[in-house]
Amino acid sequence: MSKKPWEVVDPSPVGDPDENPLFNAIGRALTSWETVEIECARLFAVFVSARLKRTYHAPAVRAYGSIVGTYGRKKMLQLAAEAYFARRPIQRALFEERCAKLIGEYDQYAIRRNEIAHGLVRRIFLIKGRRRPTIGIYLIPSFYNPKKFKFKSEDFAYRYISGDVIHYKQEFDKLQLRLEALVKDLSQPS
């Protein structure tokens, strides 16, 4: 069975040779995630029927941004969508399923975003006897996170190299484009 694009990628046996590609990828991925959040804020504004003119749109967008954490934002989008579609049978028939799918993807990708934002860039060593040969630079869970960090490298919940982070960045970009298209479609006069 193939993995969904938001699932944790299998760890590479060899990490990045230095930390710069990984730090670059992390910055790009987090910036891409912010574009996802912008589109979610715009989607929320549509759901609360804010017109897309800047002065009318801004309060809804700002309210969306006041919610800390993706779980709260996801719930806010779900509840606003439910109310929006309840009185719009044509839009419900055309867009409700697509909307629910995108909100679900947002929820799944948010887990990867949090790993990228809260991980540590570290050199990992393969310990065999007294030798400690390096296997490279990885993004790993923070030491204080017992759900994601175990004491053996093979027990990390994730171990990303720059290519893995770029994969998620590209998936964030695709999600942003799909959200943007949904906002545009919902904003068309019916």
PyRosetta script that sets phi, psi and omega in degrees:
from pyrosetta import init, pose_from_sequence

init()
pose = pose_from_sequence("MSKKPWEVVDPSPVGDPDENPLFNAIGRALTSWETVEIECARLFAVFVSARLKRTYHAPAVRAYGSIVGTYGRKKMLQLAAEAYFARRPIQRALFEERCAKLIGEYDQYAIRRNEIAHGLVRRIFLIKGRRRPTIGIYLIPSFYNPKKFKFKSEDFAYRYISGDVIHYKQEFDKLQLRLEALVKDLSQPS")
pose.set_psi(1, 131.7)
pose.set_omega(1, -178.6)
pose.set_phi(2, -82.9)
pose.set_psi(2, 152.6)
pose.set_omega(2, -178.7)
pose.set_phi(3, -78.5)
pose.set_psi(3, 152.2)
pose.set_omega(3, 171.2)
pose.set_phi(4, -74.3)
pose.set_psi(4, 151.9)
pose.set_omega(4, -176.2)
pose.set_phi(5, -63.8)
pose.set_psi(5, -18.0)
pose.set_omega(5, 179.6)
pose.set_phi(6, -92.4)
pose.set_psi(6, -5.8)
pose.set_omega(6, -179.9)
pose.set_phi(7, -74.3)
pose.set_psi(7, 159.7)
pose.set_omega(7, 179.3)
pose.set_phi(8, -64.0)
pose.set_psi(8, 127.7)
pose.set_omega(8, 178.2)
pose.set_phi(9, -73.2)
pose.set_psi(9, 152.9)
pose.set_omega(9, 176.2)
pose.set_phi(10, -65.3)
pose.set_psi(10, 138.3)
pose.set_omega(10, -177.0)
pose.set_phi(11, -68.6)
pose.set_psi(11, 138.6)
pose.set_omega(11, 176.1)
pose.set_phi(12, -72.7)
pose.set_psi(12, 138.9)
pose.set_omega(12, 178.9)
pose.set_phi(13, -70.4)
pose.set_psi(13, -18.9)
pose.set_omega(13, 179.4)
pose.set_phi(14, -125.3)
pose.set_psi(14, 126.9)
pose.set_omega(14, -179.5)
pose.set_phi(15, -82.8)
pose.set_psi(15, -176.4)
pose.set_omega(15, 175.8)
pose.set_phi(16, -67.5)
pose.set_psi(16, 147.9)
pose.set_omega(16, -178.7)
pose.set_phi(17, -71.1)
pose.set_psi(17, -28.8)
pose.set_omega(17, 174.4)
pose.set_phi(18, -143.8)
pose.set_psi(18, 172.0)
pose.set_omega(18, -171.6)
pose.set_phi(19, -81.3)
pose.set_psi(19, -18.9)
pose.set_omega(19, -174.6)
pose.set_phi(20, -58.4)
pose.set_psi(20, -46.7)
pose.set_omega(20, 178.4)
pose.set_phi(21, -60.1)
pose.set_psi(21, -35.6)
pose.set_omega(21, -179.4)
pose.set_phi(22, -70.6)
pose.set_psi(22, -45.4)
pose.set_omega(22, 177.3)
pose.set_phi(23, -61.7)
pose.set_psi(23, -39.3)
pose.set_omega(23, 177.9)
pose.set_phi(24, -62.3)
pose.set_psi(24, -46.0)
pose.set_omega(24, -179.3)
pose.set_phi(25, -64.0)
pose.set_psi(25, -39.6)
pose.set_omega(25, 179.3)
pose.set_phi(26, -62.0)
pose.set_psi(26, -46.9)
pose.set_omega(26, 178.8)
pose.set_phi(27, -60.5)
pose.set_psi(27, -42.6)
pose.set_omega(27, 179.8)
pose.set_phi(28, -67.1)
pose.set_psi(28, -41.0)
pose.set_omega(28, -179.6)
pose.set_phi(29, -65.3)
pose.set_psi(29, -42.6)
pose.set_omega(29, -179.3)
pose.set_phi(30, -68.4)
pose.set_psi(30, -34.9)
pose.set_omega(30, 175.4)
pose.set_phi(31, -66.0)
pose.set_psi(31, -41.2)
pose.set_omega(31, 177.1)
pose.set_phi(32, -62.7)
pose.set_psi(32, -38.3)
pose.set_omega(32, 178.5)
pose.set_phi(33, -62.1)
pose.set_psi(33, -37.7)
pose.set_omega(33, 179.2)
pose.set_phi(34, -61.9)
pose.set_psi(34, -32.0)
pose.set_omega(34, 176.6)
pose.set_phi(35, -69.0)
pose.set_psi(35, -31.7)
pose.set_omega(35, 173.9)
pose.set_phi(36, -63.3)
pose.set_psi(36, -46.2)
pose.set_omega(36, -179.7)
pose.set_phi(37, -62.5)
pose.set_psi(37, -38.4)
pose.set_omega(37, 177.9)
pose.set_phi(38, -60.6)
pose.set_psi(38, -45.0)
pose.set_omega(38, 179.8)
pose.set_phi(39, -67.4)
pose.set_psi(39, -35.2)
pose.set_omega(39, 175.8)
pose.set_phi(40, -65.3)
pose.set_psi(40, -38.8)
pose.set_omega(40, 177.2)
pose.set_phi(41, -63.6)
pose.set_psi(41, -41.5)
pose.set_omega(41, 178.0)
pose.set_phi(42, -66.0)
pose.set_psi(42, -38.4)
pose.set_omega(42, 177.1)
pose.set_phi(43, -63.6)
pose.set_psi(43, -43.5)
pose.set_omega(43, 176.8)
pose.set_phi(44, -58.6)
pose.set_psi(44, -42.6)
pose.set_omega(44, 179.0)
pose.set_phi(45, -60.1)
pose.set_psi(45, -39.8)
pose.set_omega(45, 176.8)
pose.set_phi(46, -63.7)
pose.set_psi(46, -43.6)
pose.set_omega(46, -178.8)
pose.set_phi(47, -62.3)
pose.set_psi(47, -33.8)
pose.set_omega(47, 178.7)
pose.set_phi(48, -91.5)
pose.set_psi(48, 13.0)
pose.set_omega(48, 174.5)
pose.set_phi(49, 62.0)
pose.set_psi(49, 32.7)
pose.set_omega(49, 173.0)
pose.set_phi(50, -77.8)
pose.set_psi(50, 132.5)
pose.set_omega(50, 177.1)
pose.set_phi(51, -67.9)
pose.set_psi(51, 153.4)
pose.set_omega(51, -174.0)
pose.set_phi(52, -80.2)
pose.set_psi(52, 6.2)
pose.set_omega(52, 171.8)
pose.set_phi(53, -70.0)
pose.set_psi(53, 143.5)
pose.set_omega(53, -174.2)
pose.set_phi(54, -51.2)
pose.set_psi(54, -46.4)
pose.set_omega(54, -175.4)
pose.set_phi(55, -68.2)
pose.set_psi(55, -29.1)
pose.set_omega(55, 179.6)
pose.set_phi(56, -88.6)
pose.set_psi(56, -28.0)
pose.set_omega(56, -175.3)
pose.set_phi(57, -79.3)
pose.set_psi(57, -34.6)
pose.set_omega(57, -172.2)
pose.set_phi(58, -57.4)
pose.set_psi(58, -44.1)
pose.set_omega(58, -178.3)
pose.set_phi(59, -59.5)
pose.set_psi(59, -42.2)
pose.set_omega(59, 179.8)
pose.set_phi(60, -66.9)
pose.set_psi(60, -41.7)
pose.set_omega(60, 179.0)
pose.set_phi(61, -63.3)
pose.set_psi(61, -43.6)
pose.set_omega(61, 179.4)
pose.set_phi(62, -65.4)
pose.set_psi(62, -38.5)
pose.set_omega(62, 178.2)
pose.set_phi(63, -63.4)
pose.set_psi(63, -42.4)
pose.set_omega(63, 177.4)
pose.set_phi(64, -58.1)
pose.set_psi(64, -45.1)
pose.set_omega(64, -178.2)
pose.set_phi(65, -68.6)
pose.set_psi(65, -16.0)
pose.set_omega(65, -179.8)
pose.set_phi(66, -76.8)
pose.set_psi(66, -15.3)
pose.set_omega(66, 179.5)
pose.set_phi(67, -81.8)
pose.set_psi(67, 123.2)
pose.set_omega(67, -179.0)
pose.set_phi(68, -90.9)
pose.set_psi(68, 125.7)
pose.set_omega(68, 176.3)
pose.set_phi(69, 98.8)
pose.set_psi(69, 143.5)
pose.set_omega(69, -175.4)
pose.set_phi(70, -72.6)
pose.set_psi(70, -28.7)
pose.set_omega(70, 179.3)
pose.set_phi(71, -62.8)
pose.set_psi(71, -47.1)
pose.set_omega(71, 178.5)
pose.set_phi(72, -63.2)
pose.set_psi(72, -39.4)
pose.set_omega(72, 178.7)
pose.set_phi(73, -67.1)
pose.set_psi(73, -40.4)
pose.set_omega(73, 178.1)
pose.set_phi(74, -61.4)
pose.set_psi(74, -46.9)
pose.set_omega(74, 179.2)
pose.set_phi(75, -61.2)
pose.set_psi(75, -40.8)
pose.set_omega(75, 178.9)
pose.set_phi(76, -60.7)
pose.set_psi(76, -44.5)
pose.set_omega(76, 177.6)
pose.set_phi(77, -63.9)
pose.set_psi(77, -43.7)
pose.set_omega(77, -178.8)
pose.set_phi(78, -62.2)
pose.set_psi(78, -45.2)
pose.set_omega(78, -178.5)
pose.set_phi(79, -69.0)
pose.set_psi(79, -39.7)
pose.set_omega(79, 177.9)
pose.set_phi(80, -66.0)
pose.set_psi(80, -39.5)
pose.set_omega(80, 177.8)
pose.set_phi(81, -63.6)
pose.set_psi(81, -43.2)
pose.set_omega(81, 179.4)
pose.set_phi(82, -57.9)
pose.set_psi(82, -46.8)
pose.set_omega(82, 179.5)
pose.set_phi(83, -67.3)
pose.set_psi(83, -40.3)
pose.set_omega(83, -179.4)
pose.set_phi(84, -61.4)
pose.set_psi(84, -50.5)
pose.set_omega(84, -176.1)
pose.set_phi(85, -73.8)
pose.set_psi(85, -21.3)
pose.set_omega(85, -178.5)
pose.set_phi(86, -60.3)
pose.set_psi(86, -31.5)
pose.set_omega(86, -177.0)
pose.set_phi(87, -109.9)
pose.set_psi(87, 9.6)
pose.set_omega(87, -178.1)
pose.set_phi(88, -132.7)
pose.set_psi(88, 80.4)
pose.set_omega(88, -175.1)
pose.set_phi(89, -62.4)
pose.set_psi(89, -33.1)
pose.set_omega(89, 179.9)
pose.set_phi(90, -68.5)
pose.set_psi(90, -48.3)
pose.set_omega(90, 178.2)
pose.set_phi(91, -63.5)
pose.set_psi(91, -37.6)
pose.set_omega(91, 178.8)
pose.set_phi(92, -59.2)
pose.set_psi(92, -47.8)
pose.set_omega(92, -179.3)
pose.set_phi(93, -62.6)
pose.set_psi(93, -36.8)
pose.set_omega(93, -176.1)
pose.set_phi(94, -84.3)
pose.set_psi(94, -34.8)
pose.set_omega(94, -165.4)
pose.set_phi(95, -127.0)
pose.set_psi(95, -13.7)
pose.set_omega(95, -172.4)
pose.set_phi(96, -61.9)
pose.set_psi(96, -44.4)
pose.set_omega(96, -179.0)
pose.set_phi(97, -64.7)
pose.set_psi(97, -44.1)
pose.set_omega(97, 178.3)
pose.set_phi(98, -60.6)
pose.set_psi(98, -42.5)
pose.set_omega(98, 179.5)
pose.set_phi(99, -63.2)
pose.set_psi(99, -47.3)
pose.set_omega(99, 179.9)
pose.set_phi(100, -60.5)
pose.set_psi(100, -40.2)
pose.set_omega(100, 178.6)
pose.set_phi(101, -62.3)
pose.set_psi(101, -44.5)
pose.set_omega(101, -179.0)
pose.set_phi(102, -67.7)
pose.set_psi(102, -38.3)
pose.set_omega(102, 177.1)
pose.set_phi(103, -65.3)
pose.set_psi(103, -37.8)
pose.set_omega(103, 175.8)
pose.set_phi(104, -63.2)
pose.set_psi(104, -41.7)
pose.set_omega(104, 177.3)
pose.set_phi(105, -65.3)
pose.set_psi(105, -41.4)
pose.set_omega(105, 176.6)
pose.set_phi(106, -54.4)
pose.set_psi(106, -45.5)
pose.set_omega(106, -179.4)
pose.set_phi(107, -61.8)
pose.set_psi(107, -43.2)
pose.set_omega(107, -179.5)
pose.set_phi(108, -68.4)
pose.set_psi(108, -45.3)
pose.set_omega(108, -179.3)
pose.set_phi(109, -68.6)
pose.set_psi(109, -25.8)
pose.set_omega(109, 178.8)
pose.set_phi(110, -60.6)
pose.set_psi(110, -31.6)
pose.set_omega(110, 177.6)
pose.set_phi(111, -63.5)
pose.set_psi(111, -45.4)
pose.set_omega(111, 178.2)
pose.set_phi(112, -65.2)
pose.set_psi(112, -41.4)
pose.set_omega(112, 178.1)
pose.set_phi(113, -57.2)
pose.set_psi(113, -43.9)
pose.set_omega(113, -179.2)
pose.set_phi(114, -65.6)
pose.set_psi(114, -37.4)
pose.set_omega(114, 176.5)
pose.set_phi(115, -63.0)
pose.set_psi(115, -42.4)
pose.set_omega(115, -179.7)
pose.set_phi(116, -66.6)
pose.set_psi(116, -42.3)
pose.set_omega(116, -176.8)
pose.set_phi(117, -72.2)
pose.set_psi(117, -31.1)
pose.set_omega(117, -172.9)
pose.set_phi(118, -111.9)
pose.set_psi(118, 8.2)
pose.set_omega(118, 179.8)
pose.set_phi(119, -83.6)
pose.set_psi(119, 173.0)
pose.set_omega(119, 177.9)
pose.set_phi(120, -115.4)
pose.set_psi(120, 138.1)
pose.set_omega(120, 173.5)
pose.set_phi(121, -91.3)
pose.set_psi(121, 117.5)
pose.set_omega(121, -175.8)
pose.set_phi(122, -143.6)
pose.set_psi(122, 152.3)
pose.set_omega(122, 171.5)
pose.set_phi(123, -80.8)
pose.set_psi(123, 130.1)
pose.set_omega(123, -179.7)
pose.set_phi(124, -107.1)
pose.set_psi(124, 138.4)
pose.set_omega(124, 179.9)
pose.set_phi(125, -114.0)
pose.set_psi(125, 143.1)
pose.set_omega(125, 172.9)
pose.set_phi(126, -95.9)
pose.set_psi(126, 116.8)
pose.set_omega(126, -174.4)
pose.set_phi(127, -94.5)
pose.set_psi(127, 119.1)
pose.set_omega(127, 176.5)
pose.set_phi(128, -136.8)
pose.set_psi(128, 111.4)
pose.set_omega(128, -177.9)
pose.set_phi(129, 61.9)
pose.set_psi(129, -131.2)
pose.set_omega(129, -179.3)
pose.set_phi(130, -93.4)
pose.set_psi(130, -13.6)
pose.set_omega(130, 179.1)
pose.set_phi(131, -79.2)
pose.set_psi(131, 149.0)
pose.set_omega(131, 176.8)
pose.set_phi(132, -131.3)
pose.set_psi(132, 67.5)
pose.set_omega(132, 178.7)
pose.set_phi(133, -69.4)
pose.set_psi(133, 138.8)
pose.set_omega(133, 179.6)
pose.set_phi(134, -76.6)
pose.set_psi(134, 147.8)
pose.set_omega(134, 172.0)
pose.set_phi(135, -114.2)
pose.set_psi(135, 1.8)
pose.set_omega(135, 171.0)
pose.set_phi(136, 123.2)
pose.set_psi(136, -176.3)
pose.set_omega(136, -178.6)
pose.set_phi(137, -96.0)
pose.set_psi(137, 132.1)
pose.set_omega(137, -179.2)
pose.set_phi(138, -136.0)
pose.set_psi(138, 160.1)
pose.set_omega(138, 165.9)
pose.set_phi(139, -95.0)
pose.set_psi(139, 119.8)
pose.set_omega(139, -176.8)
pose.set_phi(140, -126.3)
pose.set_psi(140, 165.8)
pose.set_omega(140, 177.7)
pose.set_phi(141, -62.8)
pose.set_psi(141, 151.4)
pose.set_omega(141, 176.6)
pose.set_phi(142, -67.0)
pose.set_psi(142, 146.9)
pose.set_omega(142, -175.6)
pose.set_phi(143, -61.5)
pose.set_psi(143, -27.2)
pose.set_omega(143, -177.1)
pose.set_phi(144, -83.0)
pose.set_psi(144, -1.6)
pose.set_omega(144, -176.8)
pose.set_phi(145, -99.3)
pose.set_psi(145, 93.8)
pose.set_omega(145, -175.4)
pose.set_phi(146, -67.0)
pose.set_psi(146, -20.5)
pose.set_omega(146, 178.2)
pose.set_phi(147, -72.9)
pose.set_psi(147, -30.2)
pose.set_omega(147, -174.0)
pose.set_phi(148, -109.7)
pose.set_psi(148, -24.9)
pose.set_omega(148, -175.5)
pose.set_phi(149, -109.5)
pose.set_psi(149, 125.2)
pose.set_omega(149, 173.2)
pose.set_phi(150, -116.7)
pose.set_psi(150, 170.5)
pose.set_omega(150, -174.0)
pose.set_phi(151, -82.7)
pose.set_psi(151, -9.3)
pose.set_omega(151, 175.8)
pose.set_phi(152, -109.8)
pose.set_psi(152, 137.2)
pose.set_omega(152, -176.4)
pose.set_phi(153, -57.8)
pose.set_psi(153, -32.7)
pose.set_omega(153, 179.6)
pose.set_phi(154, -72.8)
pose.set_psi(154, -8.0)
pose.set_omega(154, 178.1)
pose.set_phi(155, -99.3)
pose.set_psi(155, 2.6)
pose.set_omega(155, 175.7)
pose.set_phi(156, -62.1)
pose.set_psi(156, 142.4)
pose.set_omega(156, 176.1)
pose.set_phi(157, -66.1)
pose.set_psi(157, -27.8)
pose.set_omega(157, 175.8)
pose.set_phi(158, -153.2)
pose.set_psi(158, 156.8)
pose.set_omega(158, 177.2)
pose.set_phi(159, -151.4)
pose.set_psi(159, 93.1)
pose.set_omega(159, -172.6)
pose.set_phi(160, -98.1)
pose.set_psi(160, 144.6)
pose.set_omega(160, 167.8)
pose.set_phi(161, -104.8)
pose.set_psi(161, 174.4)
pose.set_omega(161, -176.3)
pose.set_phi(162, -57.8)
pose.set_psi(162, -38.7)
pose.set_omega(162, 179.5)
pose.set_phi(163, -62.1)
pose.set_psi(163, -34.9)
pose.set_omega(163, 177.6)
pose.set_phi(164, -66.9)
pose.set_psi(164, -44.1)
pose.set_omega(164, -179.7)
pose.set_phi(165, -64.9)
pose.set_psi(165, -38.9)
pose.set_omega(165, 176.7)
pose.set_phi(166, -63.5)
pose.set_psi(166, -37.9)
pose.set_omega(166, 175.4)
pose.set_phi(167, -55.5)
pose.set_psi(167, -49.3)
pose.set_omega(167, 180.0)
pose.set_phi(168, -66.1)
pose.set_psi(168, -37.3)
pose.set_omega(168, 176.9)
pose.set_phi(169, -58.3)
pose.set_psi(169, -45.1)
pose.set_omega(169, 179.5)
pose.set_phi(170, -65.0)
pose.set_psi(170, -37.1)
pose.set_omega(170, 177.4)
pose.set_phi(171, -68.7)
pose.set_psi(171, -37.9)
pose.set_omega(171, 175.0)
pose.set_phi(172, -60.6)
pose.set_psi(172, -42.6)
pose.set_omega(172, 179.0)
pose.set_phi(173, -60.5)
pose.set_psi(173, -42.9)
pose.set_omega(173, 179.2)
pose.set_phi(174, -64.4)
pose.set_psi(174, -41.5)
pose.set_omega(174, 178.3)
pose.set_phi(175, -63.0)
pose.set_psi(175, -42.9)
pose.set_omega(175, 178.7)
pose.set_phi(176, -59.0)
pose.set_psi(176, -43.6)
pose.set_omega(176, 180.0)
pose.set_phi(177, -65.4)
pose.set_psi(177, -38.9)
pose.set_omega(177, 178.1)
pose.set_phi(178, -68.0)
pose.set_psi(178, -38.4)
pose.set_omega(178, 176.5)
pose.set_phi(179, -65.6)
pose.set_psi(179, -43.1)
pose.set_omega(179, 178.6)
pose.set_phi(180, -59.3)
pose.set_psi(180, -42.9)
pose.set_omega(180, 179.0)
pose.set_phi(181, -64.6)
pose.set_psi(181, -38.5)
pose.set_omega(181, 177.9)
pose.set_phi(182, -64.9)
pose.set_psi(182, -44.4)
pose.set_omega(182, 177.8)
pose.set_phi(183, -57.7)
pose.set_psi(183, -45.4)
pose.set_omega(183, 179.9)
pose.set_phi(184, -62.4)
pose.set_psi(184, -45.5)
pose.set_omega(184, -179.0)
pose.set_phi(185, -64.3)
pose.set_psi(185, -40.7)
pose.set_omega(185, 179.7)
pose.set_phi(186, -70.7)
pose.set_psi(186, -23.8)
pose.set_omega(186, -177.5)
pose.set_phi(187, -84.5)
pose.set_psi(187, -8.0)
pose.set_omega(187, 178.6)
pose.set_phi(188, -72.8)
pose.set_psi(188, 140.3)
pose.set_omega(188, 176.6)
pose.set_phi(189, -62.9)
pose.set_psi(189, 139.8)
pose.set_omega(189, -179.0)
pose.set_phi(190, -95.0)
pose.dump_pdb("model.pdb")
